[in-house]
Amino acid sequence: MKTTLRIAAIFITALAVGCATAVLSAASPQDESRLGDAAYAQGDYKGALAHCRAEDAAGLDRLAHELLSRHDYDGFLRCRQQAGKKVLIPESFRDNSRGWSVRNDDYVNASISGGKLAIEKIRDDGHSYVWVEGGLDPEQDFTIEATITKISGQDDNGFSLAWGMKHADDNYQFGFSGDGHFRYYKVSGGDWISRIPWTESAAIRKGNAANTISVAKTGDTLSFTINGQVVGTKNFEGFLGSRVGFAVSPKARIEVSSFRVEQYPSARGPWEEIAVEAMKAGDFDTALKYYFAAGSSDDLRAAFVKCISSGGREIAKQALKDEGQSEKAVRIRIASFLVAAGMHAEAAAELRKAGWDIGATFVYPLAEETFTDNSRQWAAGTPRQPGSRMANTR
């Protein structure tokens, strides 16, 4: 699981670079296509990627295969992500054509005007929410990003993105406070369940300042970003509803100047492609990491067996340790891979080191004796004669 979280965080960083490049580019689609083709012809594949648009499926596919063959896995992932990207909500807040739940009552004063969504929590109890339908598919990957400016209120109160939302009592939230802390919560049946408690971060601009925050799902992992810096990762738990929006603490006012929701194909497929290519290249370390991330149990086992058969037992052990497994668990799993590779004596040795002697006795008889050493502990003695009660002696 730890490997999966690291790969997801790296992927989110690569994706952010790709998104920034797309935003900075203002050329026409025709000019972008010409620039991309020229860069590709010159072998400048990163330049070609910078000029590829989601609509150019054939160009992105060609570029993805080129980057994969060159083992540029970050570029390959960006290609695959760009090819299937759908912008579900590119909100500019010029009007309320999307149907945000803005209102003015005893609890909250929320309005849209001048390119901003303003939310003021009036009462000093609970949180107030403003939401819209998100249209996200929880089986696919996604990114939700917003720029939130704290206008007034206590610095130790929080302001959050909310998603997977049914209503105020069922949703997920990632937010920050004016005193430089962030948190991730699940609200279920009105109960607040901490997933990441309040944690201080230098990435947050304190006080009445603007901060851009995002939550991104990659595979089974959520990554949380503040002002371009990944500050945390957690397992994805699904949705409680289909809405997205914001939660505001008591006696506080914020303004949201941008809000964007994007959907992507699941990263599992590209991760498996990377693992297969890495195996072909003999890069077992990369292959095992991406097989772990993709959750391909059968392929992962085959990769471990091939890795060990090729003399990469220490690489295999480190991959299991990186997943947080204990020394004993690592040795037992390595033993199972050794058995699959036909290396029974080595498997028995690993089991004994793990303190599982009885398991070793089942594995060890399967080993063919080569008499290269006395690991079987052969003993010399006098055989018992027929009809004799004399025991064997050493």
N, C-alpha and C positions, 0 to 999 in steps of 0.2 A: 504493500500500500504506500509506503514512503516513497518508493521509486515512482509510482504513478503520480503522486502529488508533485514531485520535482519536475517530471516531464510536462505535466499540465501547466505548471508555473512558467517553464521555459517557453512552452507553446503560446501562452497568453502574451508574453513579452514579445515574441516574434510577430504575433498577430497585431499587436499594438503598433509595431513599426510599420507593418503593411498598411494599416488603416491610416496612419499619419501620412504616409506617402501618397495614398489615394486622395486625401483631403487637400494636400498641397498642390496636386496636379490640376491645372485648369484648362488643359488642351482639349480640343474637340476629340470625339471618338475616332475620327478618321486619322487625325494627327497622332493620337496615342497609338493606334495600330501601326502606323508607319514607323514611329520611334521604337516600338517594341520589336518589330521585324528587323530593323536595322541593328538594334542591340543584340538580338539573337544571332544574326548572321556574323557578328563580330565576336561571338563567344561571351558577350557580357550578359550572363543569364540573370543576374540580380537587376541589371538595368531593364532587361526584357520584362521581368516580373513587375517592376515599378510602373510599367506602361500597359500592363494587361488589365482588362476590365472583366467583371464577372460575366458579361454577355459573351465574351470571346471564349467559349467552352473549348473549342478545338485548340486554340493557341495555348490556353492554360494547361490542357492535357499534354500537349507536346512538350511544353516547358517543364511540367512536373516530372515526366519520365526522364528528361535530360538531367535535371537536378538530382533525381534519385540515383541515376547511374553514376553520378559524380560524388555521391554520398554527401550532398548538401541537404541534410535532412530538414533543417529549419526552413530553407527555401521551398523544399518539396511540400512541407506542411502548409505553408502560406499559400502555395498554389492551389492545393486541394481545398483549402478553406475559402479562398477567394472565388473558386469556381462555383460553389454552391451557396454563396452568401445571399440572403434575402433581408433587405431593410424593411422591417415591419412597421416601425414608428420612427420617422425622422422629424421629431417635433420642434417647431420653431416658435410656438406660442403666439402666432399672429392672430389666432382666433380660437374658438372652442369647437371647431368642426369635428374633432375626434370624440367629443362627449365626456370630457373630464368632469368629475363629480364636484365641481366648484359650488359653493353655497355661502350664505351669510346668515348665521344663526347665533344662538347663545354659546355654542362650543367653538366654532371656527369661522374665520372670515377668509375665503379663498376666491381669487379672481384671476382672470387672464387678460393682460393688456400690455401693449408696448413690447412685445416679444418676451414676456416673462410670466411665469406662474407664481403668484404671491400667495403664501399660506401663513396665516396668523392664528395660533392656538390661543383662544381667549381665556378659557377657564384654567384653573390651576390644578385640575385633576385629570389623570389619564393622558392619552395621546389622541390626536386627531389625524384622520387619513383623507387623502385625495387620490383618486385612482381612475384608471381607464382600462378597457379591455386590451390585453396584451397580444393575444393571438399566437402565443408560443407553444411549440410542441415539446413536451418534456423529454421525449425520446431523442431529440436532436440537441446539438450544442447551441449556445446562445451567449450574447453579451448585452447587458443593460448598463447604460452609462448616463450620468447626469452631472451637470455643474450646478452646485448648490451654494448660495451665498447666505451666510447668517447676517441678518439685519439688526436684530435685537434679541434680548433675552439673556438668561444666565449662561455663562460659559460651560458649566458642567452639565447642561442639558443636551440631549441628542437630537439629530435630524437624520432620517434614514431613507434609503431606497427600500421599497417593499415589492415583493414579487410572489408568484405562486399563491396569490391572495384570493380568498373567498370573501372575507369581510374583515372587520377590525379584530375579531377573535381568532382568526385563522390565516396566518401569513408567515412569510420569512422577511427578516429585515437586516440590512447592513448599513451602518451609519457611523457618524462621528460627532464629536462634541467640540465646543469652542475652546476647550482647554487642552486640545491635542490628543484625544483618545478615540479609539474606534471599537466597535463590537459587532457580533453577528448573533442574532436571536431567532428562535422559532417561537411563534405564538400559536398555540394549539388549544382550542376550546377555552380561550381566554387566559390560559396559563403561559407565562413567559419562561421559555427554556433556553438557557444560555448555551450557545455552541462555541463562541469565542467571547470571553468576558471582556469588560472594558480594559483596553491595552493601549499604553502610550505609544505614539509614533511620531518621529520627526518629519514624516511625509506630510502631516496635516498643517495647514496654515491656521494659526490660532486667532481667536477673537472674531470680530465682524469681518470675515474674509471669505473669498470664493474658493471652493475645493471641488475638483472633479473626481468623482468616485464611480467605480463600476464593479459589477459582479459578473463573472463569466463561467459558464459550464463547459468543461471539456471532458468527454468520457463520463466517468462517475465522480468527477472532481469539480468543486467550486473554487474559483480563485478570486480574491478580493484585492482591488487596486485603488490606491489614493494618489492622485496627481502623478500617474505614470509608474508608481512603485507598488509591486505586489507585496501586501502586508500580511496575507494569511491564506491558507487553503483548508478546505474541509470536504468531506464526502457529500455528494449530492443526494438529497433525500426525497426528491420528487416534488410535486406541487400539491397545494391544498385547494387551489382555485386557479382561475385564469387571468386575474387582474394584476396590473403593475401600477406603482405609484409611489407615494411618499407618506411618511409618518413624522409628525412634529410634536415635540415636548410641550408641556404647559408654559403659558406666558412667554411664548417665543414667536419670532417672525422670520421666515426665510423667503428667498426668491430663487426660482429655478430658471436659468437662462437657456439651457439646452437639455434635451432628453432624447436618447436614441436606443432603439431596441433592434438587434440584429439576430437572425437565426442562421445556423450553419449545419451542414451534414455532420454526423457524429465523427469524432476523430478516431474511432476504433479501427475503421478500415485503413486509413493512411498509416496508423501505427503498425498494423500488421504488415503492410507493404514494406515499411522501413525494416521491420524485424527480418522478413524474408531476404531482403537485399543485403542486410548486414550479415546474415548467416552465409550467404553465397561468398561474401568477401572475407569470411573467417573472423569477423568482428563480433565475437561471442558476447562481449560485454554489452555492446549496444543492442544486439539481438535480444538478449535476455531481458534487458530493461524495457524494451518496447513490447515484447510479448507479455510481460507482467502488466504493463499499462493497458494493453488491449484486452486482457482477461481471457486469453486464448489458452485454456488449460491443456488441451491435447497437443497443440503446437508448442507450448511452453515446455512440456515434458520431453517432447522429441528434441527440442533445442538443447535442453540440459544434457540429454544422453549424448548427442553429437558433440557438444562442448567437452564433456568429460572424456569421451572416446578419443578426442583430438588432443588430449593432454591439458585441457583447461579446467582441471578440478578446482584450483584456487579461485579462478574467475567465477565458477559456479557457486562456490561457498560464499564469496563476497556478495554476489547478487542476492543470495538468500539472507545474508546478514543485513544488507541494505533494506530488506523488507521488514526488519525488526525481529527476525526469528532468533531464538536462543541458540547457544552453541550446540546443545544436545539435539534440538530439532533440526538444525542444519546438518549434523552428521547423519541423522536417521534418514533425512530426505536424500542426501548425497548417496547413502548406501542403496536406496531404492533405485536411483539412477544407475549406479554401478552394476547392480544386478541386471537391469535392462540392457546394459552395454556388455553383459557377459563377463564382467570382472568381479566374480564372486568372492575371491579371497580378499580383495581390497574392500569389498562391501562388508565382509565380516569384521575386518580390522576397524572400519569406521564405527560399526555397531558396538564393538567392545570399548572403543574410546568414549562412546556415548553412554557406557554403563549398561548396555542391553546385551548381556552375554547369551541369554536364552535365544534371542533373535539371531545372534551370530551362529549358534549351533545349527539352526535351520538353514542358514545361507551357506555356511562353510562347506558342508559335505558336497555341495554342488560344484565345488572348485576342482579342477583337474590337477593332480599332483605333478609338478614338474621337477621337484627336488632341487630347486634353486636355493632353498634355504630350509630351515627347520621350523617354519611358522606353524606347522601342524603339531609340533612337539612330539615327534617320533621318539619312542622309548625302546631301549634294548632290554631283553629279559629272557628267561628260560621258559619255553612253552610248557604248558601243563601236559603231562603224559596221559594217554588213555587209561582210565581206571584209577588215576592218582588223585588224591585230595590235596596235593601240594599246590599252594597258590603261586602265581607268577611272581618272579622276583626281578628287581632291577639290577 
